[in-house]
Amino acid sequence: MSGGSLSGKVVVVTGGSGDLGRSIVERLGREGAVAVACDLSAGPGVEHCDVTDRQSVHALVARVRERHGALDALVAGAGVVERSAAIDLDPASWSRVIDVNLNGAFHAAQAAARAMSEAGGSIVFIGSWIGAAPARDLMSYCVSKAGMEMLARCLALELAGRHIRVNVVAPGVVEAGVSAQIFREAPERRAAMEEVIPLGRLADPDDVSACVEFLLSEQAAYVTGATIVVDGGIRLAHAGG
């Protein structure tokens, strides 16, 4: 495809095999990008990459540049979530979530930034609305996403001189993955959640991918170090008790 907002751009999307990752890859493709999906489990159209392994990430970036001649953008979407009360949280579980969500984002961003350091580019992290609004039994996840926002701001400051923009998209409750399955099996929980969300519905994956597209496009050429919350207003309701 040509003529879209991202025509000809080569974009790596980590976590590209999940529901949200696939939505991002598909939308970027519709907008003319060469969107390279990667994930821990490779499959049709998905490159292997373990974001917790620095060498794996750098090898992926090298393959993409060799195959496509450039790397213009990164969407760092690989992530895991594990529930536990803080007082019972197992250190191994804590480390696993931090390693994938925060360290993995750092590894991917550093490799991408090095590849884009001459021509410039854009990095988008997939954060979460609970990166700034703590949630029960999700301490490791909340901390990882809060750290991601500061990581993005630090990188935005340091990479601006290289013409690399760094931003965060922070989704709310998305109808994807485990959440979608839970709400299908327990429609009463879905109804209760939709009552809490000011806009009255769960986020569709395309709500998130639209924001990612915007941040990667020239329309956001003067946007860096920002976190855009795509949550239907749930953080406002959460803050109000």
C-alpha positions in Angstrom: 0.0 0.0 0.0 1.2 3.5 -0.7 -0.1 7.0 0.1 -1.0 6.4 3.7 0.2 8.4 6.7 3.2 6.1 7.1 3.9 5.3 3.5 7.3 3.4 3.2 8.1 3.5 6.9 9.7 0.4 8.3 8.3 -0.2 11.8 9.1 -3.0 14.3 6.3 -4.0 16.7 7.2 -6.1 19.7 4.5 -8.1 21.2 3.1 -8.3 17.7 1.3 -11.6 17.9 -1.2 -10.6 20.6 -4.6 -9.1 19.9 -3.5 -5.5 20.5 -0.2 -6.1 18.7 -1.9 -7.5 15.6 -4.3 -4.5 15.5 -1.3 -2.2 15.5 0.5 -4.1 12.8 -2.6 -4.3 10.6 -3.3 -0.6 11.0 0.2 0.5 10.3 0.2 -1.8 7.2 -3.0 -0.1 6.0 -1.3 3.2 6.3 1.6 2.1 4.0 4.1 1.0 6.6 6.2 -2.1 6.4 5.2 -3.4 9.9 7.4 -6.1 11.2 5.7 -8.1 14.0 7.9 -9.9 16.5 7.2 -11.9 19.6 8.6 -14.6 21.8 6.8 -17.2 19.8 7.5 -16.9 16.1 4.9 -17.9 13.5 3.5 -17.0 10.1 4.4 -13.3 9.7 5.9 -13.0 13.1 9.6 -12.7 13.8 11.2 -14.3 16.9 12.4 -11.9 19.5 12.9 -12.2 23.3 12.9 -8.6 24.6 14.4 -9.7 27.8 17.5 -10.8 25.8 19.5 -7.8 24.6 21.3 -9.9 22.0 18.0 -11.2 20.6 16.6 -7.6 20.2 19.8 -6.3 18.6 19.8 -9.3 16.2 16.2 -8.6 15.2 17.0 -4.9 14.4 20.0 -6.0 12.4 17.8 -8.5 10.4 15.2 -5.8 9.7 17.7 -3.3 8.5 19.4 -5.9 6.3 16.1 -7.0 4.8 14.4 -3.6 4.4 17.3 -1.2 4.3 16.2 0.9 7.2 14.4 1.1 10.5 12.2 4.2 10.9 10.1 3.4 14.0 9.6 1.1 17.0 6.4 0.2 18.8 7.4 -1.5 22.1 4.3 -3.5 23.0 5.6 -6.7 24.5 4.2 -7.2 28.0 3.0 -9.6 30.7 0.8 -9.2 33.8 0.8 -11.3 36.9 -1.7 -10.8 39.8 -0.7 -11.0 43.4 -1.3 -9.1 46.7 1.8 -7.0 47.4 2.5 -8.8 50.7 2.5 -12.2 48.9 4.3 -11.2 45.7 6.9 -13.7 44.8 10.3 -12.1 43.9 10.5 -14.2 40.7 7.1 -13.0 39.6 8.1 -9.4 40.3 11.4 -9.8 38.3 9.5 -11.5 35.4 7.1 -8.6 34.9 9.8 -5.9 35.3 12.1 -7.8 33.0 9.6 -8.1 30.1 7.7 -4.8 30.5 10.4 -2.4 31.5 13.8 -3.9 30.8 12.4 -5.3 27.5 11.2 -1.8 26.5 14.6 -0.4 27.3 16.4 -3.1 25.2 14.1 -2.5 22.2 14.3 1.3 22.4 18.1 1.3 22.8 18.6 -1.0 19.8 16.1 1.0 17.7 17.6 4.3 18.7 21.1 3.2 17.6 19.7 2.1 14.2 17.8 5.4 13.8 20.5 7.7 15.2 21.5 9.1 11.8 18.2 9.5 10.0 15.9 10.0 13.0 12.7 8.2 13.7 10.0 7.5 16.3 9.5 5.2 19.3 6.1 4.5 20.9 5.8 2.5 24.2 2.6 0.8 25.0 2.0 1.7 28.6 -1.2 1.5 30.7 -3.6 3.8 32.5 -2.6 2.1 35.7 0.9 3.3 35.2 -0.3 6.4 37.1 -3.3 5.1 39.0 -2.3 2.2 41.3 -4.5 -1.0 41.2 -4.8 -3.7 43.8 -2.9 -7.0 43.2 -1.1 -5.5 40.2 1.9 -3.8 41.9 4.6 -5.2 39.6 2.6 -4.3 36.5 1.8 -0.8 37.7 5.4 -0.1 38.6 6.7 -1.4 35.3 4.3 0.9 33.3 5.1 3.8 35.6 8.8 3.2 34.9 8.1 3.0 31.2 6.7 6.6 31.2 9.9 7.9 32.9 12.0 5.9 30.5 10.2 7.5 27.6 10.7 11.0 29.0 14.4 10.4 29.6 14.9 9.0 26.1 12.9 11.8 24.6 15.2 14.4 26.2 18.4 12.6 25.2 17.4 11.6 21.7 15.8 14.8 20.6 19.1 16.0 19.1 19.1 12.9 17.0 15.6 13.7 15.7 14.1 10.7 17.4 10.8 11.2 19.1 9.7 9.0 22.1 6.1 8.8 23.4 3.8 6.5 25.3 0.3 5.4 24.5 -1.5 4.3 27.8 -4.6 2.2 27.1 -7.4 1.7 29.5 -9.3 -1.6 29.7 -9.0 -3.0 26.2 -11.3 -5.7 24.7 -8.4 -7.9 23.8 -6.5 -10.9 25.1 -7.3 -12.2 28.6 -9.6 -9.3 29.3 -11.8 -10.1 26.3 -12.0 -13.7 27.4 -13.0 -12.7 30.9 -15.7 -10.4 29.7 -17.1 -13.0 27.3 -17.3 -15.5 30.1 -18.7 -13.1 32.7 -20.9 -10.5 30.9 -21.9 -9.1 34.3 -18.3 -8.0 34.9 -18.3 -6.3 31.5 -21.5 -4.4 32.3 -20.0 -3.3 35.7 -16.8 -2.1 34.0 -18.7 -0.2 31.4 -20.6 1.6 34.1 -17.3 2.8 35.6 -15.9 4.1 32.3 -17.2 7.6 31.6 -17.4 7.0 27.8 -19.5 3.9 28.6 -17.5 1.1 26.7 -14.3 -0.9 26.7 -11.5 0.2 24.4 -11.4 -1.5 21.1 -7.8 -2.4 20.0 -8.3 0.0 17.1 -8.8 2.9 19.5 -5.2 2.2 20.7 -3.7 1.5 17.2 -5.1 4.8 15.9 -3.2 6.7 18.6 0.0 4.8 17.8 -0.4 5.7 14.1 -0.8 9.3 15.0 2.3 9.4 17.1 4.4 7.7 14.4 3.1 10.0 11.7 4.2 13.5 10.7 1.1 14.9 12.3 2.9 14.4 15.6 6.2 15.8 14.4 6.4 18.2 17.4 5.3 15.7 20.0 7.9 14.0 22.2 8.1 12.9 25.8 4.3 12.7 26.0 1.9 10.1 27.4 -1.5 9.9 25.7 -4.1 8.1 27.8 -6.6 6.2 25.7 -8.9 5.0 28.5 -12.4 6.4 27.9 -11.9 8.5 31.0 -11.6 5.6 33.5 -8.6 7.3 35.2 -10.8 10.3 35.9 -13.4 8.1 37.5 -10.7 6.1 39.4 -9.2 9.4 40.8 -12.6 10.5 41.9 -13.0 7.3 44.0 
